Amino acid sequence: MHKPLLSPAPGQLLSVADVRAAAARIEGQVVRTPTLHSKTLSAISGAEIWLKFENLQFTAAYKERGALNALLLLGGERGNRGVIAASAGNHAQGLSYHATRLGIPATIVMPRTTPTVKVMQTESVGGIVVLEGETFDDAYAHARQLEGELGLTFVHPFDDPHVAAGQGTVALEMLEDVPELDMLAIPVGGGGLASGMGTVARAIKPEIGLIGVEAALYPSMYNRLKGTVLPCGGDTLAEGIAVKEPGELTSGWLANLLDDIVLVDEAALESAVALLLQIEKTVVEGAGAAGLAAVLAHRELFAGRKIGIVLCGGNIDTRLLANVLLRDLARSGRLARLRLTLQDRPGALFKVMREFDTHQVNIIEIYHQRIFTTLPAKGLITDIECEARDKDQLERLIEALRAKGYAVSQVELA
């Protein structure tokens, strides 16, 4: 991998001693989450898979670790004045929860466009939420302004040695629990998690493979490390790692730590979220599933290795999760929408229904379209949403319908 000449400034280095000190500092105040072997995912992927369940933290994400470490290093007067951050995600909740628990006032600046549920979640754990601006950049600028005006301490979500050291305790625990791991697949947004985990992993096992994983829609660190200019933007399932500008410190650290960084598309992220729920019975957000998505999408890179994957967060909207699961069923052929052209006459639909009955394919919804079509006035388009056992059963139904003279197409997912 191309590694540009990036290096942190003096005093901003990150060492395994920093991570070990963070581990001692936060011990007993965050959950020591389990690292478990997955027989089924190992069989599917062709690699040996161990999962670190950081979605079991109180706020359902690893961000608590770095936030708490930074808070514990504040000192008396700075702690009394309070902390401030710009975040619409897991950092907001982790910082608010532990600051409140420690008696430190926490102000979180969020864009006005932040979903109400995220505002409520942050307030429920003690954060004082300020809504400002339409974008994260607006909120960030306002947070830095308030930092100076109110004498607060800004806690960066990733570009901070204390925060990155706290995140590195994830890898410290993984390698204590499963010392035979020889590769880690680490989600990368701003780069704090990968920097902390990479630092401790390199110190304990210098030969370990370290692979960063980014959403293909937001290849910001990929661009920085590989010298590419891929576009950043769009609606990604992995909003937790949807960062347009990676950290300056973390870019320097990761340039010297990572063996490679790979991209995963939205279909791979959706499939990984669905697999983790179906197989491991655990809920993860899109960013939390990025490591598994990479292992499944880049099999040649991970084949035969002992892979540690951190499920870094579980904060996913329930309606979005339902959509992901249904789309996964559609991709697997268990759900489908078939589009047929029929004549608008009595009994036409009944004849089609008999084929569904013969092939034991369950009908969920039927939609008729008579007006907005290019067909003659006596024609109609019928969309039938249906449920099959598998893709083969669905294909047999489609073949039978076509053999009876029906024009049939399957409405595909993007």
Buried (B, 14 or more C-beta within 10 A) or exposed (E): EEEEEBEBEEEBBBBBEBBBBBBEBBEEBBEBBEBBEBEEBBEBBBBBBBBBBBBBBBBBBBBBBBBBBBBBBBEEEBBEBBBBBBBBBBBBBBBBBBBBBBEBBBBBBBBEEBEEEBBEBBBEBBBBBBBBBEEBEBBBBBBBEBBEEEEBBBBBBBBBBBBBBBBBBBBBBBBEBBEEBBBBBBBBBBBBBBBBBBBBBBBBBEEBBBBBBBBBBBBBBBBBBBEEEBEBEEEBBBBBBBBEBBBBBBBBBBBBBBBBBBBBBBBBBBBBBBBBBEBBEBBBBBBBBBBBBBBBBBEEBBEEBBBBBBBBBBBBEEEBBEEBBEBBBBBEBBBBBBBBBBEBEEEBBEEBEEBBEEBEBEBEEEEEEEEEEEBEEEBBBBBBBBBBEEEEBBBBBBEBBEEEEBEBEEEEEE
